[in-house]
Amino acid sequence: MATPNYGYEKRQKELAKKKKKEDKLREKANRKLSPSSDGLAPGDPETDVASLERDPPTAPELPTKNG
């Protein structure tokens, strides 16, 4: 029976690790260049920054002692 070639296996793991790292960096660069809302609706008042600038959130009125 042939002996395992550990050097080959190690090299394959290193190549896979290097490829995964490069893919991650590429994806990160793509996200940085073209940011998207990832499922957030542009007209949604909870996520729309422009609507928050026009209509700032109001604080709820607290009950007073007199009434």
N, C-alpha and C positions, 0 to 999 in steps of 0.2 A: 504494500500500500504506500502511496506517495505521502510525503510529509507536507503539512500545511505551509503555505508561503505567507508568513506573517507580515513580511515587508510589503507585499502587494496589498494585503488587506488594510494595513495601516495607511498606505498611500491613497487607497480608494476613500477611506474615511476622511483623510485630510482634504482631498479634492471636494468631497461632498460638503464638508464644513465650510471650505472657502467659497464654494458656489452659493451656499445658503447665505453666507455673510454678504456677498456681493449683491444678491437679490434683495436682501433686506435694505442695504444702503441705496439701491436703485429705487425701491419703493418709497423710501423715506424722502429721497430727492424729488420724486414725482409728486408726493403729497405737498412738499414745501413749495413747489413751483405752481401747482394748480390746486389750491385748497377747495374742497367741496364741503357741502353741508352734511353729507352722510345721513340721508334719511330725514333731514329737517326740512320742512316745507318753508319756502321763502315768504309766504303770506301768513304763516302761523304767528299769532301775536306773542306767544311765549318765546319764540326763537328769533323773531324778526327784530333786529336792533333798531331799524328805522322807526318801527312803530313804538318802541320803548322811548325813543328820543321825543316823539311827538306827544305821546300819552304816558307820562311817568306814572308808576304805580302809586296808588293812594293808600294811606294808612287807614285801617278801620277805626271808626269813632268808638271811643271808650265810654261806657256809661258814667254819668256824673253822680255825685252824692245827692244832688237836689232833685234828680228826676229819674 
